[in-house]
Amino acid sequence: MLKEARLSPFHYYFVPELRLFKSIGAAMESWEQAKTIRPPRRIAVVCLAIALLGVLAYCLALLYLPPLRWLQESRYVAVGVFVVLLPAAYLAFRLLREPMRRVVRGDLQAAGVPICIQCGYDLRGQTIARCPECGQPFEEKLLPEKTDRLPG
């Protein structure tokens, strides 16, 4: 028996814009498309360089600092390596997340939801076709229809 497809809380944390779709099917389709985004090679190189520099700095500290008992215990070495690799993992998360969010925002715009592709700003109520948050221009079809009547 096939399990019903649904998005987990992880999906909504990773790409919060998925909540703006009118149907779960459209959100799933957008998520599948966003997963196909191949991250730029420089992201991997930067994260790897940070991790290697951190491990190198930690090893140099082990070699050249005065021998302390806590440096000689293996569990502290493991914790030190983890603390060095954690920033690299966080950077990779942030750099991989943004391109996926832009894909989902583009799908939302195509579905008629007024959202800025660049920064995610809600564009409802705008009178000019430019995001007030980041300055990115957007299609005029997302602007509300103009009326000649004055409010009141």
C-alpha positions as CSV (number, residue, x, y, z in Angstrom):
1,M,0.0,0.0,0.0
2,L,1.4,3.4,-0.9
3,K,1.9,5.9,1.8
4,E,0.3,9.3,1.3
5,A,2.9,11.9,0.3
6,R,3.2,14.8,2.7
7,L,5.7,17.3,3.8
8,S,7.4,16.9,7.2
9,P,8.2,19.7,9.7
10,F,11.8,19.7,8.3
11,H,10.5,20.8,4.9
12,Y,8.7,23.7,6.4
13,Y,11.7,24.7,8.5
14,F,14.1,24.4,5.6
15,V,11.8,26.3,3.1
16,P,9.0,28.1,5.1
17,E,7.5,29.5,1.9
18,L,6.0,26.0,1.2
19,R,3.2,27.0,3.7
20,L,2.0,29.6,1.2
21,F,0.9,27.1,-1.5
22,K,-2.9,26.5,-1.7
23,S,-2.5,22.8,-2.0
24,I,-0.1,20.2,-0.6
25,G,0.3,18.8,-4.1
26,A,1.6,22.1,-5.4
27,A,4.0,22.4,-2.4
28,M,5.3,18.9,-3.0
29,E,5.8,19.6,-6.7
30,S,7.8,22.8,-5.9
31,W,9.9,21.0,-3.3
32,E,10.8,18.3,-5.8
33,Q,11.8,20.9,-8.3
34,A,13.9,22.8,-5.6
35,K,15.7,19.6,-4.7
36,T,17.1,19.4,-8.2
37,I,19.0,22.6,-7.8
38,R,22.7,21.8,-7.9
39,P,24.7,24.0,-5.5
40,P,27.6,26.0,-6.9
41,R,31.0,24.3,-6.5
42,R,32.3,27.3,-4.6
43,I,30.0,26.5,-1.7
44,A,31.5,23.1,-1.3
45,V,35.1,24.5,-1.7
46,V,34.4,27.2,0.9
47,C,32.9,24.8,3.5
48,L,35.8,22.3,2.9
49,A,38.4,25.0,3.3
50,I,36.8,26.2,6.6
51,A,36.7,22.7,7.9
52,L,40.3,21.9,6.9
53,L,41.6,25.2,8.3
54,G,39.8,24.5,11.5
55,V,41.2,21.0,11.8
56,L,44.7,22.3,11.0
57,A,44.5,25.0,13.6
58,Y,43.3,22.5,16.2
59,C,46.1,20.1,15.3
60,L,48.7,22.9,15.6
61,A,47.3,23.8,18.9
62,L,47.7,20.2,20.1
63,L,51.3,20.2,18.9
64,Y,52.6,23.6,20.1
65,L,50.6,24.4,23.2
66,P,52.0,23.2,26.5
67,P,50.9,19.7,27.2
68,L,47.8,19.7,29.3
69,R,45.9,16.7,30.6
70,W,42.6,17.7,28.8
71,L,44.4,17.8,25.5
72,Q,45.6,14.2,25.9
73,E,42.2,12.7,26.5
74,S,40.5,11.5,23.3
75,R,37.0,12.7,24.1
76,Y,38.2,16.3,24.3
77,V,39.9,16.0,20.9
78,A,36.7,14.7,19.4
79,V,34.7,17.5,20.9
80,G,37.2,20.0,19.6
81,V,37.0,18.6,16.1
82,F,33.2,18.7,16.3
83,V,33.3,22.4,17.4
84,V,35.5,23.2,14.4
85,L,33.3,21.4,11.9
86,L,30.0,22.8,13.2
87,P,30.5,26.3,11.7
88,A,31.3,24.7,8.3
89,A,28.2,22.6,8.4
90,Y,26.1,25.7,9.4
91,L,27.6,27.7,6.5
92,A,26.8,24.9,4.1
93,F,23.2,24.8,5.4
94,R,22.7,28.5,4.9
95,L,24.3,28.6,1.4
96,L,22.4,25.6,0.1
97,R,19.1,26.8,1.5
98,E,18.8,30.1,-0.3
99,P,18.8,28.8,-3.9
100,M,16.1,26.3,-3.0
101,R,14.0,29.0,-1.4
102,R,14.3,31.1,-4.5
103,V,13.0,28.3,-6.7
104,V,10.0,27.9,-4.4
105,R,9.4,31.6,-4.4
106,G,9.4,31.6,-8.2
107,D,6.8,28.8,-8.2
108,L,4.7,30.9,-5.8
109,Q,4.9,33.9,-8.1
110,A,4.0,31.7,-11.0
111,A,0.9,30.6,-9.0
112,G,-0.1,34.3,-8.4
113,V,1.2,34.7,-4.9
114,P,2.8,38.1,-4.6
115,I,6.2,37.3,-3.0
116,C,9.6,38.7,-3.8
117,I,11.9,36.0,-5.3
118,Q,15.0,37.6,-3.9
119,C,14.1,38.2,-0.2
120,G,10.7,36.6,0.4
121,Y,8.9,39.9,1.2
122,D,5.1,39.8,1.0
123,L,4.3,42.1,-2.0
124,R,0.5,42.5,-1.3
125,G,-0.6,46.1,-1.4
126,Q,2.4,47.4,-3.4
127,T,1.7,50.2,-5.9
128,I,5.0,50.0,-7.8
129,A,6.6,46.9,-9.3
130,R,9.7,46.9,-7.1
131,C,10.2,45.2,-3.8
132,P,10.5,47.8,-0.9
133,E,12.7,45.4,1.1
134,C,15.5,44.6,-1.4
135,G,14.7,46.7,-4.5
136,Q,14.2,43.7,-6.8
137,P,11.8,44.5,-9.7
138,F,8.9,42.0,-10.2
139,E,6.2,41.5,-12.8
140,E,3.4,44.0,-12.8
141,K,0.7,41.3,-13.0
142,L,1.3,40.8,-9.2
143,L,0.2,44.3,-8.4
144,P,-3.4,44.7,-7.3
145,E,-5.8,46.0,-10.0
146,K,-6.1,49.8,-9.9
147,T,-9.5,51.3,-9.3
148,D,-10.6,54.8,-9.9
149,R,-12.7,55.0,-6.7
150,L,-11.3,56.6,-3.7
151,P,-11.7,54.7,-0.4
152,G,-14.5,55.8,1.9
